[in-house]
Amino acid sequence: MRQRYADLTGLPMLAVTGGTYTGTASPWAQNKVSGVAFIVELGPSLTDQQVVTHADAVLTVSAELDTI
């Protein structure tokens, strides 16, 4: 799922480094609502086209997960 989103948006998929991070939204969603979650770190501003690209990627990944 993460790699697919990265492929659709052209973002690199990087490992989080620098420590242990607890209490983030993705583990909460996975444990509390039996969902699938990941976090996308975006810069301070996006163009209109980048917004559309990310929104389309969310919809595409969601639809593909729904068929599994």
N, C-alpha and C positions, 0 to 999 in steps of 0.2 A: 504494500500500500504506500509506504513512504517513498520507495524508489519510483513507483508509478507517478505519484504526485510530482516528484522532482523532474521526471522525464517530461511530463506535460507542461511544466512551468519553466523549465530551463534552469531551475535552482540547483546548486550543488547540495548533496546530502552529506552533512558533516557530523562527526561525533561530538557530543558535548564533553568538554574537558574541564578540569579545574576543581573537581570535587564531587560530592554526592549531593544530589538535589532531591529533596523530599517535599511532599505537599503540593505537587504541581497538578494541573488540571487533567492531564492525560491519564495518570494512574487512578485518579478519583473516578473518572468516567468509566474506565475499564472495570473497576471493582464495584462501583455503586449502581451503575445502570447497565452493566454487562455490554458496554459499547466498545467501539474501537476508536481510539483517539491518537492523535499526534499533534505536535506543535510546529507551526511554521513561523520562523522569525523573519519578519519583513523590515525593511528600512523605514526611515521616517516619512517617506512620501512615495506614492505610486502614481504612475500615469493612469489615465482612464483605461488604456489598453491593458496595462498590467492588472488592474482590478478585474477586468473581464477575463483575462487569462486565469487568474487564481480562482475566481468564481466558477468558471467552466471546469477547472481541474477538480474542485471539490465535488461538483455534480457528477463528473465522469467517474471519479474514484468511488463515490457513494453508490452509483448505479452498478459499477462492476462488482463491488462487494456484496451488493444485494443479490447477485446471481450465483454467489458461491454457496 
